[in-house]
C-alpha cells in the first residue's frame, strides 16, 4: 500500500477518533448523556459512536476503491510501456537483421572494385567515399542494435573507482579531432573522504561519461572550459559535466536523449543522435538518473546521480 | 599442389557473387550453395577443406548443418557467419563445434584472415580446441561452460570479460590478436568502447596469473599489434 493511501486512511478514521473523544467528554459529565429527538430520548454515547463509525467506514471504503482503481491503472500503464519497449526492441532486431546482408554485400562489392588492377583516380575517390559511408551506416545500425540490446544480463558488475572511470573517459575523449585534453578539467572529491567505489559495469560507465564529455567538447569553442566534477551528495554520487558552450534551445531540451533526435543547433557537428540515448540507458541500468540543464548561449551541465554502494 | 577448397553457404546470391571473386583472389577454390541442405550434399560429394556457413538460411540453418556434421564425426573446420553478436550467441556457436565465427557485416579482408588462421590451426590439431568444454595450459584450466578459470585447482575469480579475453587468447594461442578483435569477440561491440578496456582486462588476468608483462610467461604484449598467448593449450574431455 502506498504511503499516500495510508495517510488518507488515517484521515478517514478521524471521525471515529472524534466520536471517541466526545464519548470521553460525556463520560466526564461535560454534557448530559441524552438528546431529545422528537419524542425520543436517545443515548448520546451510542448515537455518537454510531455516526462516527458509519462516517469512517464510508471514507475507508471510498479510499480503498479509489486506490485500487489507481493501482490497476498504474499496472496497466506499466504493462503497456513494457509491451511498447519490447516491440521497439523487436523492431530494432528486424531492422538490424534486414540491413546486415545488404551491408555485407555492399562492402564486399566495394572491396572487389578497389582490388582491381586498373583504377581511374576519380573512381578510386568515389569508391573510398562509398566505402566510408557504408561504414558509417554500419556503425549506426550496430549502435542502434546495441542500444536495444543493452540490459542487465549483458552487464559485468564489479566495484569500480569512479576516478579511474572518469580519467579514462577524459583520455578517450581526447581522441576527438581538434580537441586537446587541456580544456577538460577533472575534479574528483578527495576531502573529507574519497568517493566510495561504485558498483556497476566499468566499460559501460566509461562510454556514458565519455559521451557526455565529447558532447561538451563538440558544442564548445576550442578555447572553452569543460569541467567534470564528481562529489558525494547525501549517500549518492553526483557527477557533473559542465561546459560554457552554445547550450541547447529550450524547446529541444525535452527531446534530448530520444533516439536519433538532434537539436536544431547541433546539425553542424557529426553524430548519430544515439549518444545521449545510450548515456540515459546506461545510467538507468545503474539505477541512477540524468538531468540536463542548459542556457542557450551560456552552456550546459549534465548531472548524473548514481546510488552509492551500501557497505 | 591443389588449391584449398572452400564451401560457402549463404542464402543471399548477391553476397555470394561478391564473396566468390574475393576469395578466389586470395587463392582459394570456391564452391557456393544457397541453403543448408545443399551444403550437406555438397560436403558429402566435394569434401571441402573449410566450410563457411551463414547461420540464418532457409530449409536448414547453419547451426543445424554444423550439428549434423559433428554428429557424423566430420571435423572439417567451420566458420559461422553470425547475425546476432551477443556474447551468449557466440559462446553457443563455439560449443556447437564451430572453429570461428564472424559477425555480419564483416570486414571482407577479415574473413580471408580468419579462414587462413583456422586452416593453419587445423593442420596441427586433430579436434579443434573449440569443441572442448575444458581447456588447459600447464596449471591453468578453463571451464568454458561455467565460465571459470582455475590455477592448480584454485578459482581465479576472473570477471566475465577477463575470462572471455583469456579464453579467446588461449583458443587462438600463438597468434597475435588485436585489441579490436578482442573487443569484437568478447564485448560484442567495438565502436564506443576504447581499446583501453581490453588492457584493463589483460592487467586483471596478468595479476591473477602473476604474469610479469616485462618477462611474460603467458600473455605477451606485441607492441603496435595486440596480444599473444604464448603457451601450448590442450583440450580435455
Interface residues (C-beta under 8 A of the other chain):
Chain A: X97 X100 X101 X103 X104 X105 X107 X108 X109 X111 X112 X115 X138 X139 X142 X143 X145 X146 X149 X154 X156 X158 X168 X171 X172 X202 X203 X206 X207 X210 X211 X278
Chain B: X12 X14 X15 X18 X19 X21 X22 X25 X56 X83 X85 X86 X87 X104 X105 X106 X107 X108 X109 X159 X160 X161 X187 X188 X189 X191 X192 X193 X194 X196 X197 X200
